[in-house]
Amino acid sequence: MRPILLQGHTRSLTQIKYNREGDLLFSVSKDKIVNVWYSHNGERLGSYSGHQGAVWTVDVNSTSTMAITGSADNTAMLWNVQTGKCLKTWEFKTAVKRVEFNEDDDMALCVTEERMGYPGTVTVISINPDLEAAQSDEPVATIVNDGGPKAVVAGWTYLNKFIICGHVDGSITQWDWKANEKLNTIKPHSESLTDIQFSTDRSYFITSSKDKSAKIFDTITLDELKKYETDTPLNSASITPKFQEFVIVGGGQDAMNVTTTSARAGKFECRFWHKILEEECGRVRGHFGPINTIAVHPDGKGFSSGGEDGYVRVHTFDSDYFKFKSDH
């Protein structure tokens, strides 16, 4: 499983995202650049330039016509995927840490940072899927976790019914965003969440946390279904959609802490866990620093990871992967 190494960023990766078919891979980084690559051969298709600060987050709609990015320059930008043209810039009071299209591609959520007296929000903006049309400035909804811990990640549930938010204190909240009402709160993690990714049908989701664990929850009830405990702070967790019932998690100590921790901490690996049995099955190494973001190819035949080292590694699974059977 020799990976393809994508060298298109000069600073650490913040998020990578496949499009629906998986032929394109989008990557964003602290170097202000948004790149799109052909996932099968690692060729760079192009870049989207316009942000003035670190780009924290990216998403692409289901038809691969539009991409949205969020940045430390306090903006979210909407892009024409094919031409690289910026279609719209939304300005916020603080940095945009997470963006995600809904299932219908007619809205997107933006998680904004709590800074300088401004509360952190999850702002829902409307998106017109027509590339030629004007985009609206007015948000559809703004969720503020009044007095509570700020949201750091968020995602849509199926049919766009709820928005699930992950918070800096390790809690998870479920919102009826239309009524601006918090329906449920749980606190399954002891430290900040770092990622939330949903299953293909959005009926369950996985979280990763600085508390060294990843957990799976039911989208509607927020019942904890599975947990995976590791020996390193996790930055990302992803679910394989088919062939194998696996989750892939990654993280690692920050470079400044490596000398003060155990010998193992310097080894930055993507760890494969059996989703059902909660057992670790294998590891893939390669990055020279913490793994910040993991994405699984929608066809389940490969995955990619983006690291603090500025590289994206694109892996295609060997035939052994598909034959793998647990000892149970």
Buried (B, 14 or more C-beta within 10 A) or exposed (E): EEBBEBEBBEBBBBBBBBBEEBBBBBBBBBBBBBBBBBBBEBEBBEEBEBBEBBBBBBBBBBEBBBBBBBBBBBBBBBBBBEEBEBBBBBEBEBBBBBBBBBBEBBBBBBBBBBEEEBBBBBBBBBBBBEBEEEBEEEBBBBBBBEEBBBBBBBBBBBEBBBBBBBBBBBBBBBBBBEEEEBEBBBEBBEBBBBBBBBBEEBEBBBBBBBBBBBBBBEBBEBEBBBBBEBEBBBBBBBBBBEBBEBBBBBBBBEEEEBEEBEEEBBEBBBBBBBBEEEEBBBEBEBBEBBBBBBBBBBEBBBBBBBBBBBBBBBBBBEEEBEEBEEEE
